[in-house]
């Protein structure tokens, strides 16, 4: 028996990296999981490894997709109890050279996508019943401080933190908790892409670029997706009902 038996979690960006690790962590405690993302194959690969899991193809930047995603999740596993808004993307550019399309894409995926995901699931999550109901946004330390050349990403993640704090107050009378997990640089495909871009621009090897990024974490190493997943799991436990409106850093130390 797991502590999340009879609970249903919707996880966006669930096919790789942090999202896949979160799916495994919640499923390991008995939750049924609906994995959403834009690419079917990675979602199905993760779902196939779990006892109660469904893959749902959806683009979180589209309101119609998010509504359909929530319906498909409910059809598969019943009402949604836990929402993990994890889908995200990152790209770099100096502000003076940044195209509006770059800015808009960062906002669309990282902030608007989080909003649309949660909005679609709110009727389920806020329904009246006795049980654990959680909303967890995967933000970033970029939602708590600035980083050069990723102004759009920082703005979006700061927005996610603001959304977390506002929604936690709106829902505090319902028993639903709303929190944000803010990882530092994490060993995911996003970091691989960033390292390749740094390597192409600087002539450093990809490993040297990864090491450079890792130095920004207090621990001096990249965070593991499983470490982020553990923070999410703890927020989803029945015993975490008094943790609300918080930003939980996962960096290996104090920023």
C-alpha positions as a Markdown table, in Angstrom:
| # | Residue | x | y | z |
|---|---|---|---|---|
| 1 | Unk | 0.0 | 0.0 | 0.0 |
| 2 | Unk | 1.3 | 3.5 | -0.9 |
| 3 | Unk | 0.5 | 6.8 | 0.7 |
| 4 | Unk | -1.0 | 8.0 | -2.6 |
| 5 | Unk | -3.2 | 5.0 | -3.3 |
| 6 | Unk | -6.5 | 6.0 | -4.9 |
| 7 | Unk | -5.0 | 9.3 | -6.0 |
| 8 | Unk | -4.7 | 10.5 | -9.6 |
| 9 | Unk | -1.9 | 12.9 | -10.6 |
| 10 | Unk | -1.7 | 14.8 | -13.9 |
| 11 | Unk | 1.9 | 15.6 | -14.9 |
| 12 | Unk | 2.8 | 17.8 | -17.8 |
| 13 | Unk | 6.1 | 17.4 | -19.5 |
| 14 | Unk | 6.0 | 13.9 | -18.3 |
| 15 | Unk | 7.9 | 12.1 | -21.0 |
| 16 | Unk | 11.5 | 13.0 | -20.0 |
| 17 | Unk | 13.7 | 14.6 | -17.3 |
| 18 | Unk | 12.1 | 16.0 | -14.2 |
| 19 | Unk | 8.5 | 15.1 | -15.4 |
| 20 | Unk | 9.4 | 11.4 | -15.9 |
| 21 | Unk | 11.1 | 11.3 | -12.5 |
| 22 | Unk | 8.1 | 12.8 | -10.8 |
| 23 | Unk | 5.8 | 10.3 | -12.5 |
| 24 | Unk | 7.9 | 7.5 | -11.2 |
| 25 | Unk | 8.0 | 8.9 | -7.7 |
| 26 | Unk | 4.2 | 9.4 | -7.4 |
| 27 | Unk | 3.4 | 6.1 | -9.0 |
| 28 | Unk | 5.8 | 4.4 | -6.6 |
| 29 | Unk | 3.5 | 5.6 | -3.8 |
| 30 | Unk | 0.5 | 4.2 | -5.5 |
| 31 | Unk | -0.9 | 7.1 | -7.5 |
| 32 | Unk | -2.4 | 6.7 | -11.0 |
| 33 | Unk | -0.6 | 9.1 | -13.3 |
| 34 | Unk | -1.6 | 10.8 | -16.5 |
| 35 | Unk | 1.5 | 11.9 | -18.4 |
| 36 | Unk | 1.0 | 14.8 | -20.9 |
| 37 | Unk | 3.3 | 16.3 | -23.4 |
| 38 | Unk | 3.8 | 17.1 | -27.1 |
| 39 | Unk | 5.7 | 13.9 | -28.1 |
| 40 | Unk | 3.8 | 10.6 | -27.9 |
| 41 | Unk | 6.7 | 8.2 | -27.9 |
| 42 | Unk | 8.5 | 9.4 | -24.7 |
| 43 | Unk | 5.2 | 9.6 | -22.9 |
| 44 | Unk | 4.3 | 6.0 | -23.8 |
| 45 | Unk | 7.8 | 4.8 | -22.8 |
| 46 | Unk | 7.4 | 6.2 | -19.3 |
| 47 | Unk | 3.8 | 5.1 | -19.0 |
| 48 | Unk | 4.6 | 1.5 | -20.0 |
| 49 | Unk | 7.0 | 1.3 | -17.1 |
| 50 | Unk | 4.3 | 2.2 | -14.5 |
| 51 | Unk | 1.4 | 0.2 | -13.1 |
| 52 | Unk | -1.4 | 2.8 | -13.6 |
| 53 | Unk | -0.4 | 5.4 | -16.2 |
| 54 | Unk | -1.8 | 7.0 | -19.4 |
| 55 | Unk | 0.0 | 9.0 | -22.1 |
| 56 | Unk | -1.8 | 12.1 | -23.4 |
| 57 | Unk | -0.5 | 14.2 | -26.3 |
| 58 | Unk | -1.2 | 17.9 | -25.6 |
| 59 | Unk | 0.3 | 21.3 | -26.2 |
| 60 | Unk | -0.1 | 23.3 | -22.9 |
| 61 | Unk | 0.1 | 26.6 | -24.8 |
| 62 | Unk | -3.4 | 25.8 | -26.3 |
| 63 | Unk | -6.4 | 26.2 | -24.1 |
| 64 | Unk | -8.4 | 23.6 | -26.1 |
| 65 | Unk | -5.6 | 21.1 | -25.7 |
| 66 | Unk | -5.5 | 21.6 | -22.0 |
| 67 | Unk | -9.2 | 21.1 | -21.7 |
| 68 | Unk | -9.0 | 17.9 | -23.8 |
| 69 | Unk | -6.0 | 16.8 | -21.7 |
| 70 | Unk | -8.0 | 17.1 | -18.5 |
| 71 | Unk | -11.0 | 15.2 | -20.0 |
| 72 | Unk | -8.7 | 12.4 | -21.2 |
| 73 | Unk | -7.1 | 12.1 | -17.8 |
| 74 | Unk | -10.4 | 11.8 | -16.1 |
| 75 | Unk | -11.6 | 9.2 | -18.5 |
| 76 | Unk | -8.5 | 7.1 | -17.8 |
| 77 | Unk | -8.3 | 7.4 | -14.0 |
| 78 | Unk | -11.2 | 9.4 | -12.6 |
| 79 | Unk | -11.0 | 12.9 | -11.2 |
| 80 | Unk | -7.7 | 14.6 | -10.9 |
| 81 | Unk | -6.4 | 15.0 | -7.3 |
| 82 | Unk | -2.8 | 16.3 | -8.0 |
| 83 | Unk | -1.6 | 18.6 | -10.7 |
| 84 | Unk | 2.1 | 19.0 | -11.4 |
| 85 | Unk | 2.6 | 21.7 | -14.0 |
| 86 | Unk | 6.1 | 20.8 | -15.2 |
| 87 | Unk | 6.1 | 21.4 | -18.9 |
| 88 | Unk | 8.8 | 24.0 | -19.8 |
| 89 | Unk | 11.4 | 25.1 | -22.2 |
| 90 | Unk | 14.5 | 27.4 | -22.1 |
| 91 | Unk | 16.4 | 29.4 | -24.7 |
| 92 | Unk | 19.0 | 32.2 | -24.4 |
| 93 | Unk | 19.4 | 35.6 | -26.0 |
| 94 | Unk | 20.7 | 39.0 | -25.0 |
| 95 | Unk | 17.8 | 41.4 | -24.5 |
| 96 | Unk | 19.0 | 43.8 | -27.1 |
| 97 | Unk | 19.0 | 41.1 | -29.7 |
| 98 | Unk | 15.9 | 39.2 | -28.5 |
| 99 | Unk | 13.1 | 38.8 | -31.0 |
| 100 | Unk | 9.6 | 39.2 | -29.8 |
| 101 | Unk | 8.9 | 35.6 | -30.9 |
| 102 | Unk | 11.6 | 34.4 | -28.5 |
| 103 | Unk | 10.1 | 36.3 | -25.6 |
| 104 | Unk | 6.6 | 35.2 | -26.4 |
| 105 | Unk | 7.5 | 31.5 | -26.7 |
| 106 | Unk | 9.2 | 31.5 | -23.3 |
| 107 | Unk | 6.1 | 33.1 | -21.7 |
| 108 | Unk | 3.7 | 30.9 | -23.6 |
| 109 | Unk | 5.2 | 27.6 | -22.6 |
| 110 | Unk | 6.6 | 28.3 | -19.1 |
| 111 | Unk | 3.9 | 30.7 | -17.7 |
| 112 | Unk | 0.7 | 30.5 | -19.8 |
| 113 | Unk | 1.1 | 26.8 | -20.1 |
| 114 | Unk | 1.3 | 26.4 | -16.4 |
| 115 | Unk | -1.8 | 28.6 | -16.0 |
| 116 | Unk | -3.8 | 26.7 | -18.6 |
| 117 | Unk | -2.9 | 23.4 | -17.2 |
| 118 | Unk | -4.1 | 24.2 | -13.7 |
| 119 | Unk | -7.2 | 26.0 | -14.9 |
| 120 | Unk | -8.3 | 23.0 | -16.8 |
| 121 | Unk | -7.9 | 20.7 | -13.8 |
| 122 | Unk | -9.3 | 23.1 | -11.2 |
| 123 | Unk | -12.9 | 21.7 | -11.3 |
| 124 | Unk | -11.6 | 18.3 | -10.3 |
| 125 | Unk | -9.0 | 19.4 | -7.8 |
| 126 | Unk | -11.3 | 21.8 | -5.9 |
| 127 | Unk | -14.2 | 19.3 | -5.8 |
| 128 | Unk | -15.5 | 18.7 | -2.3 |
| 129 | Unk | -14.2 | 15.4 | -0.8 |
| 130 | Unk | -12.0 | 14.3 | 2.0 |
| 131 | Unk | -8.5 | 13.6 | 0.6 |
| 132 | Unk | -5.2 | 15.0 | -0.6 |
| 133 | Unk | -5.4 | 17.6 | -3.3 |
| 134 | Unk | -2.3 | 19.3 | -4.5 |
| 135 | Unk | -1.1 | 21.7 | -7.1 |
| 136 | Unk | 2.7 | 21.9 | -7.7 |
| 137 | Unk | 4.3 | 24.2 | -10.2 |
| 138 | Unk | 7.8 | 23.4 | -11.3 |
| 139 | Unk | 9.4 | 26.8 | -11.4 |
| 140 | Unk | 13.2 | 27.3 | -11.2 |
| 141 | Unk | 15.8 | 29.3 | -9.3 |
| 142 | Unk | 15.3 | 31.6 | -12.3 |
| 143 | Unk | 12.0 | 32.4 | -10.7 |
| 144 | Unk | 13.8 | 33.7 | -7.6 |
| 145 | Unk | 16.8 | 35.5 | -9.0 |
| 146 | Unk | 18.2 | 36.7 | -12.4 |
| 147 | Unk | 20.5 | 35.0 | -14.8 |
| 148 | Unk | 22.2 | 36.7 | -17.8 |
| 149 | Unk | 20.9 | 36.0 | -21.3 |
| 150 | Unk | 17.7 | 34.3 | -20.2 |
| 151 | Unk | 15.6 | 37.3 | -19.4 |
| 152 | Unk | 12.5 | 35.9 | -21.0 |
| 153 | Unk | 12.9 | 32.6 | -19.1 |
| 154 | Unk | 13.5 | 34.4 | -15.8 |
| 155 | Unk | 10.4 | 36.6 | -16.4 |
| 156 | Unk | 8.3 | 33.6 | -17.1 |
| 157 | Unk | 9.5 | 31.7 | -14.0 |
| 158 | Unk | 9.1 | 34.7 | -11.8 |
| 159 | Unk | 5.5 | 34.8 | -13.1 |
| 160 | Unk | 5.1 | 31.1 | -12.1 |
| 161 | Unk | 6.2 | 32.0 | -8.6 |
| 162 | Unk | 3.7 | 34.9 | -8.5 |
| 163 | Unk | 1.0 | 32.6 | -9.8 |
| 164 | Unk | 1.8 | 30.1 | -7.0 |
| 165 | Unk | 1.5 | 32.7 | -4.3 |
| 166 | Unk | -1.7 | 34.2 | -5.6 |
| 167 | Unk | -3.5 | 30.9 | -6.3 |
| 168 | Unk | -2.5 | 29.5 | -2.9 |
| 169 | Unk | -4.5 | 32.4 | -1.3 |
| 170 | Unk | -7.4 | 31.9 | -3.6 |
| 171 | Unk | -7.7 | 28.2 | -2.7 |
| 172 | Unk | -6.7 | 28.1 | 0.9 |
| 173 | Unk | -10.3 | 27.6 | 2.1 |
| 174 | Unk | -10.7 | 24.6 | -0.2 |
| 175 | Unk | -8.0 | 22.4 | 1.4 |
| 176 | Unk | -6.0 | 22.5 | -1.8 |
| 177 | Unk | -2.3 | 23.4 | -1.4 |
| 178 | Unk | -0.4 | 25.3 | -4.0 |
| 179 | Unk | 3.4 | 25.3 | -4.0 |
| 180 | Unk | 6.4 | 25.8 | -6.4 |
| 181 | Unk | 9.5 | 23.7 | -6.6 |
| 182 | Unk | 12.5 | 25.7 | -7.8 |
| 183 | Unk | 15.4 | 23.5 | -9.0 |
| 184 | Unk | 18.8 | 24.8 | -9.9 |
| 185 | Unk | 20.6 | 23.5 | -12.9 |
| 186 | Unk | 19.4 | 20.0 | -13.3 |
| 187 | Unk | 20.7 | 17.1 | -15.4 |
| 188 | Unk | 18.0 | 17.0 | -18.0 |
| 189 | Unk | 17.8 | 17.3 | -21.9 |
| 190 | Unk | 17.4 | 21.0 | -21.4 |
| 191 | Unk | 20.9 | 21.2 | -19.9 |
| 192 | Unk | 22.3 | 19.0 | -22.6 |
| 193 | Unk | 20.9 | 21.5 | -25.2 |
| 194 | Unk | 22.3 | 24.5 | -23.2 |
| 195 | Unk | 25.7 | 22.8 | -23.0 |
| 196 | Unk | 25.8 | 22.2 | -26.7 |
| 197 | Unk | 24.9 | 25.8 | -27.4 |
| 198 | Unk | 27.6 | 27.1 | -25.0 |
| 199 | Unk | 30.1 | 24.7 | -26.6 |
| 200 | Unk | 29.3 | 25.9 | -30.1 |
| 201 | Unk | 29.8 | 29.6 | -29.1 |
| 202 | Unk | 32.8 | 29.2 | -26.8 |
| 203 | Unk | 34.8 | 26.3 | -28.2 |
| 204 | Unk | 34.6 | 24.5 | -24.8 |
| 205 | Unk | 33.7 | 20.9 | -24.7 |
| 206 | Unk | 30.1 | 20.0 | -23.8 |
| 207 | Unk | 31.4 | 18.5 | -20.5 |
| 208 | Unk | 33.2 | 21.7 | -19.7 |
| 209 | Unk | 30.0 | 23.6 | -20.4 |
| 210 | Unk | 28.0 | 21.3 | -18.1 |
| 211 | Unk | 30.6 | 21.8 | -15.4 |
| 212 | Unk | 30.4 | 25.6 | -15.8 |
| 213 | Unk | 26.6 | 25.4 | -15.3 |
| 214 | Unk | 26.9 | 23.1 | -12.4 |
| 215 | Unk | 29.1 | 25.6 | -10.6 |
| 216 | Unk | 26.1 | 27.9 | -10.2 |
| 217 | Unk | 24.5 | 25.4 | -7.9 |
| 218 | Unk | 25.7 | 25.7 | -4.3 |
| 219 | Unk | 26.5 | 22.0 | -4.3 |
| 220 | Unk | 28.8 | 22.5 | -7.3 |
| 221 | Unk | 27.1 | 19.7 | -9.2 |
| 222 | Unk | 24.0 | 19.3 | -11.4 |
| 223 | Unk | 20.8 | 18.4 | -9.5 |
| 224 | Unk | 19.4 | 15.0 | -10.3 |
| 225 | Unk | 15.8 | 14.8 | -11.6 |
| 226 | Unk | 15.0 | 12.3 | -8.8 |
| 227 | Unk | 16.0 | 14.9 | -6.2 |
| 228 | Unk | 13.4 | 17.3 | -7.7 |
| 229 | Unk | 10.9 | 14.5 | -7.8 |
| 230 | Unk | 11.4 | 13.8 | -4.1 |
| 231 | Unk | 10.6 | 17.4 | -3.2 |
| 232 | Unk | 7.4 | 17.2 | -5.3 |
| 233 | Unk | 6.5 | 13.9 | -3.6 |
| 234 | Unk | 6.9 | 15.3 | -0.2 |
| 235 | Unk | 4.5 | 18.2 | -1.1 |
| 236 | Unk | 1.9 | 15.7 | -2.3 |
| 237 | Unk | 1.9 | 13.6 | 0.9 |
| 238 | Unk | -1.2 | 13.8 | 3.2 |
| 239 | Unk | 1.2 | 15.1 | 5.9 |
| 240 | Unk | 2.1 | 18.2 | 3.8 |
| 241 | Unk | -1.3 | 19.9 | 4.2 |
| 242 | Unk | 0.2 | 22.9 | 6.1 |
| 243 | Unk | 2.8 | 23.7 | 3.4 |
| 244 | Unk | 1.1 | 26.2 | 1.2 |
| 245 | Unk | 2.2 | 29.1 | -1.0 |
| 246 | Unk | 5.9 | 28.2 | -0.7 |
| 247 | Unk | 8.8 | 28.1 | -3.0 |
| 248 | Unk | 11.0 | 25.0 | -2.3 |
| 249 | Unk | 14.5 | 25.3 | -3.7 |
| 250 | Unk | 16.4 | 22.2 | -4.8 |
| 251 | Unk | 19.9 | 23.3 | -5.4 |
| 252 | Unk | 22.1 | 21.4 | -2.9 |
| 253 | Unk | 22.4 | 24.5 | -0.6 |
| 254 | Unk | 21.4 | 28.1 | 0.0 |
| 255 | Unk | 21.4 | 30.5 | -2.9 |
